Amino acid sequence: MVLFSFNEMKKKETLIGLVLGQIISLLSTFISFTTSELARKGINAPTSQSFLGYLLLATVYGSIMLYRRPVIKAKWYHYFLLTLVNVEANFLVVKAFQYTSMTSVMLLDCWAIPCVLVLTWVFLKTRYSLMKISGVAVCIVGVVMVVFSDVHAGDRSGGSNPVKGDLLVIAAATLYAVINTSEEFFVKTADRIELMSFVGLFGAIISAIQISIFERDALNAIHWSTGAVLPYIGIAISVFLFYSILTVLLKTNGTAMFTLSLLTSDMWAVLIRIFAYHEKVDWLYYLAFATTAIGLIIYTMKENDQERQRGGEVVDEQRKLLDEESGGSLRDSLIGAST
């Protein structure tokens, strides 16, 4: 009754989605843990931590794209705007580690779920059952509990200004919802290699400009020892793998599956904080985690056949519209090029 039935578990697509989702979850936890460690060492250069990851994406996928020489299926400035929002979302969430605990950052990621529902409902015309909406509402209660937990815990929460950090994470989660919904659109209507190439290229350019303006002094102040260099390399490789797997998951299982998969990283975040940081976790965290888990169970409960059939019809209509729009844009581009 919960999540998937036994027959659905047999489906290759579902199994691949579950495995990929958990790999992404572990990568997200590793990135958060490493970023938190850098913040503890006084290394506060948020954009520079993502720069190498973007550069790696541009190098690998850009080389593949140049070798294939495909026709560009989407407009370049759409990728630029998407990447700009992506860079700033990464900046906000990394900045948040300077003010709040890693546990709060991980738990507050579930704010992306209601944002995804609203965006897909408004722009992709997706309809959700009352059961799913109820599950989202319970998840939001869990988010609110995390914020109150940081207020209650005060300086024990592992940051200098927990409430400010929580607000930064919520803002970043909102932007990530926009990004993931847009990436699903491009993956299904354009090409994942094209998407990763442009995200890497524009991400590296935007990050380099932002670093040169805001983070030069912070980078010059860093003592570049092995302990400082290795975390940067680890984050770069993790970011590359994260986005590479993300595009596959979005194409096969959609944004909702990705967003729900990330929430399992909350469990790893709590374990890391207890065993690696040796910190005391406020009791409200456990209540918030339990509330969020209940909300997810409600959200993922199996719908009846009629609701699934209605959902499938909506998806089919959306795909037809997206194919028509993509085809129209491609024809316009070819006509413009020929003239």
Secondary structure by P-SEA (a helix, b strand, c coil): cccccccccccaaaaaaaaaaaaaaaaaaaaaaaaaaaaaaccccccccaaaaaaaaaaaaaaaaaaacccccccaaaaaaaaaaaaaaaaaaaaaaacccaaaaaaacccaaaaaaaaaaacccccccaaaaaaaaaaaaaaaaaaaaaaaaccccccccaaaaaaaaaaaaaaaaaaaaaaaaaaacccaaaaaaaaaaaaaaaaaaaaacccaaaaaaccccaaaaaaaaaaaaaaaaaaaaaaaaaacccaaaaaaaaaaaaaaaaaaaaccccccccaaaaaaaaaaaaaaaaaaccccaaaaaaaaaaaaaaaaaaaaaaaaaaaaaaaaaac
